[in-house]
Amino acid sequence: MELPLFTAVKVRAAQARSSANAVLRRDLMSLLPDELFSHTLSYMKDAVTIRLDRDLARQLAQMSRRLGRTRSAVVRDALRRQLALLQFEELRQRVAPFAEAAGYLSDEEIFRDVS
């Protein structure tokens, strides 16, 4: 059961989105007990370590600050999107021979007939 103080601190921390408020956000989040975070993310058992060049790390930090989200959350969303794109491309390559056999030579032709 979440206590009202913890809810208020989390809400206030979420509102502190600008980079000027980053220290405030970090300080507010530090007031919450570690058990809240370990419980919240307890379903995530796997960890992946990646190395980023400076430019990509800077872009990630800027985007996470602008969104008011953790770097991990931004990376997870980006990975989900990229995996979806890769799965789509994989499926597209598998069905391309069937589409060509049916007379479709471009995505536009398929889109035109399906729409």
KOLMAR-850697 format. One record per residue (C-alpha): residue in one letter; y, z, x. Coordinates in steps of 0.1 Angstrom, whole numbers, plus 2048, in hexadecimal, padded with zeros to 3 digits. Layout:
N
AYZX;...
END
This chain:
115
M800800800;E8227F680E;L83D80F80F;P860806802;L87080C824;F8597F4835;T8607DA81A;A8867DF81E;V8837DC844;K86E7BC841;V8867AD828;R8A47B583D;A8937A885C;A88B78784A;Q8B0784841;A8BB787865;R8B476286D;S8D0757884;S8CC7598A9;A8E97738A9;N8D3789895;A8B37848A9;V8B77A68BA;L8BC7B7899;R89E7A688B;R8887B08A8;D8967D48A6;L88F7D6880;M86C7C8885;S8657E28A0;L86A7FD886;L84B7F2874;P82A80187E;D8127EB891;E7F87F1877;L80B7DB85F;F80A7BD876;S7E67C2880;H7DC7C585C;T7F17A7852;L7E179086C;S7BE7A086D;Y7AF78185E;M7BA76D87C;K79F772895;D7A37558AD;A7BE7518C7;V7C87328DA;T7DE7328F9;I7F3714900;R80A70B91C;L82C6FB913;D8456EA929;R8686F9928;D8766E0910;L85B6E48F6;A85C70A8FA;R8827098F4;Q87E6F38D6;L86370A8C8;A8797298CD;Q8977198BD;M88470D89F;S87372E89A;R89574089B;R8A4727882;L88772B86A;G88575186F;R86074D877;T84B757894;R84273D8AF;S81E7418A5;A825739881;V83871988B;V81C70E8A2;R801715888;D81470086E;A81A6E4888;L7F56E5891;R7EA6E386C;R8016C5867;Q7F46B3886;L7D06B987D;A7D66AB85A;L7E668C86A;L7C8688882;Q7AF68C866;F7C2672851;E7C265986F;E79D660874;L795659850;R7AC63A850;Q79962C86E;R77763285D;V78162083D;A79560484D;P7775EC850;F76F5F182B;A7945EA822;E7945CB838;A7745BF828;A7855C2806;G7A25AD812;Y7BB5C881B;L7CC5C183C;S7E85DB83C;D7F15FD82F;E80C5EE819;E7F25D8807;I7DD5F77FF;F7FC60B7F5;R8075EF7DE;D7E65EC7CC;V7E06127CA;S80361A7BE;
END
